[in-house]
Each structure stands twice: as structure tokens, then as C-alpha cells.
Amino acid sequence: MEKKVSYNFESCADRQTTNAEKYALREALFGTKDVLPAWVADMDIETPDFVLRALKKRLEHPVIGYEEIPQSAYDAQIEWMKVHHGVAFRQEDMFYSHSVVASIHTAITAFSEEGEGVIVQTPVYPPFFHSITELGRKVVKNPLKQNDDGKYSFDIEDLEAKIESDTKLLLLCSPHNPVGRVWLKEELEALLEVCERHNIIVFADEIHSDLVFAPHKHTPFVSLNAAANERTLTAIGPGKTFNMAGFAISNVAIRDAALRERFEIAYKKVHYAQGATLSHVAFENAYREGKKWHRELLEHLWKNYMLLENFTKKYEKYIKITPLEATYLAWIDCRGMQMSNKALQRFFIEKAKLGLNPGLAFGREGSGFMRLNFAVSTTMMHEIIARLESAFAGFQDEKQAK
């Protein structure tokens, strides 16, 4: 029976007393420490207490040495994926990785040669295209289309036009970061049909798959049909869901044996090993005990998003929020402010005193946008809204005075 516990997301411990990336890098990135950081995708929400309790218990044993990831940890993740996403993996399908970005590098190495093409669908998480160029491959850009309602969709016609004989791999972001889409099954099937016809492997980054808001439902790409099963690598893990990025643990799940063999050749050249002992403990307990926390987290995140959406409606002449279906990353269209990208970033730093991701970092298609991480406590969310209100009230007054 599920325990009747309610979790508190009202406040969060002060992360400035740690070496938290989003705080430690403020001056380097924004030129000042006087900004509230709402950029890098971890949460200013405390990691679940049941994860921390499990770690404390493990630390009662005085030896922290090399350890294998236990079968019970894989079992917990496999059960989570089956219950929450209707997809069945086996332990033999799984490859440990300390990060999705490392997994992307390995996949690019395994399924392409230098100079060959890898598809990205921009605007997208920057390491997608950085990984391609760092490994000497060719970036094949298949930009998403933005519809009149602000939502994005695949541009299948453009994809067909961009594919060449040396295009070998597609990096799929599902759900999508930063535009917040949960791809419909029919959309994914259309993408698969093209990839199957051109013999393109799909690396599906599904690290945000647990952060989907009703009534939307995540469809794992590998679950579409037998053809998807034969060409899909799926990146999953608890880092985003349970605010555990600091444990550096995720998996690549590959159900097809031939695909696994090809991936393993590149994988073994890196020596991933088994990761950290305490990460194994955190990983297993998050999946085993996290159902209620996860549900309440989604409710909290949606309340934060609604605060942000209601704010943007007040100033919709200048900014619009892209309709959100998943993730805790708001993609804000600021083109109505009629500013250059540099001026736009200065506005948020100097007037709103917020450190956000500039949209241009996600590709040329992100010009005029900003990304805001709203996975914060209630207290911090109210502070973010107050800073935005002050900045935009002043901006509106200036515009009206001209």
C-alpha cells in the first residue's frame, strides 16, 4: 500500500553554500553574481528524502570501493519504465553511462564515420550539435516548424530533402528540450518511416520522459513497432525526474542484439566501468520509492508553469510562452520586444536580474527566445515572477512613453 505522505516544495535549502553549477558560474556567464539563476536543467527543489535516507544507511558501512550495479537497481528501473511508459527492457539491454551527452558521443562513434551526417532538429539542446562537430561529423539540420499556435512540429518534407547517402544517425529529443513538445505517436511514426527507408539509426534522448503533463503521454520511440526496435537507442535515467544529476548515472537501453553489438564496440573503448557506489543506491531507491513524490512534483511544476503563463499573458504584446507539454523548461518568445539577442540577454540580466539561457544557444532558430527553468520552490518561483513583473512593467512604461 502506498504511504500517505505529502512532500513540501515550498522552500529549498540554500544551494549557494555548495558548488552548485548554476550559482558557481554566475559571474563567468552573466558578468555578475547579482542574478537569480534559472538556466541549467537541475532543480532548486530538494532531492527526495527517501533517496537521502538510503544513502545515509549505505554510509553506515565503512567501505566505499568498486561495486557492480546490482540486479535490483536494474529491476527497479525496468519496472518503472514498464509501469510509467509501457515499454519492456531487460538488464542485458542496458549500458551504464554517467551522462546522456557521453552516450551521444558513443553512439555517434559507433554508427558513423568522420565526415558523415548526423541529423539534429533545432532549436535543440546544444550538446546535440556540439557532439557532432567535436567528433568530426557533419551536422544535418532539420529545423522544427513553429505553427501559428506557437507549438512546434517535425518538418518531414525538409528532412527528406536533407538526407544524403552518408547520413547515418538522427538525434531525437523526446520530449523535446527546449520547446516542450511531447511527440504524438503519429508524428514519431512519420519520422520512423523516413529513417527506416534511408537506414538511419535513431538515438532517442528520453531523459525528460517522466516530466510530462496530463493529458499528454510519452511514447517511447522504440515501442512504435518492430522497425523501431531494430534501429533505436534509448537514453533514460533518474537525473531529471528526481533531481539527481549530481549522481552522474543514466542508461542507454538497446533492445536489438545487432545494434547492441555495434554500440558495445565503441562503448568498450571508453571504459565506462560501473559508476559510483552511492549512485547505485540513489538510482535504485529513486525508482523503487518515487511514485508519489513524482506525482506531487508534477503538480507543483504545473503550478509554477501556470504562474509564468499568467504573467506572460499580461505582456503578450512583447512576450509569449510556447505551449508546454513536458519538461520544466519554459521556451519564451521575446521577439515582440524587438531587441537583438545581446540586448535581450542584457535586459534579463540587468532589469530582471535573472540568469536564463539565450535561445540562440539552441541554434539559429532560437533567435529571439529565452529558456527559463521553473523547477524551483514555490518561494523562489514567486521571486522570479516578482523580478519579471518589475522588469516588464518598466519596459512597458518606456515603450508607452515614446
Sequence and secondary structure as in RCSB ss.txt:
>XXXX:A:sequence
MEKKVSYNFESCADRQTTNAEKYALREALFGTKDVLPAWVADMDIETPDFVLRALKKRLEHPVIGYEEIPQSAYD
AQIEWMKVHHGVAFRQEDMFYSHSVVASIHTAITAFSEEGEGVIVQTPVYPPFFHSITELGRKVVKNPLKQNDDG
KYSFDIEDLEAKIESDTKLLLLCSPHNPVGRVWLKEELEALLEVCERHNIIVFADEIHSDLVFAPHKHTPFVSLN
AAANERTLTAIGPGKTFNMAGFAISNVAIRDAALRERFEIAYKKVHYAQGATLSHVAFENAYREGKKWHRELLEH
LWKNYMLLENFTKKYEKYIKITPLEATYLAWIDCRGMQMSNKALQRFFIEKAKLGLNPGLAFGREGSGFMRLNFA
VSTTMMHEIIARLESAFAGFQDEKQAK
>XXXX:A:secstr
         S    GGGTT HHHHTHHHHHS S SEE  SSS BS   HHHHHHHHHHTTSS        HHHHH
HHHHHHHHHH     GGGEEEES HHHHHHHHHHHH  TT EEEE SS  THHHHHHHHTT EEEE   EE TTS
 EE  HHHHHHH  TTEEEEEEESS TTT     HHHHHHHHHHHHHTT EEEEE TTTT B TT     GGGS 
HHHHTTEEEEE STTTTT GGG  EEEE   HHHHHHHHHHHHTT  TT  HHHHHHHHHHHHH HHHHHHHHHH
HHHHHHHHHHHHHHTTTT EE   SBSSEEEEE GGG   HHHHHHIIIIIS EE EEGGGG GGGTTEEEEE  
B HHHHHHHHHHHHHHHHHHHHHHHH 
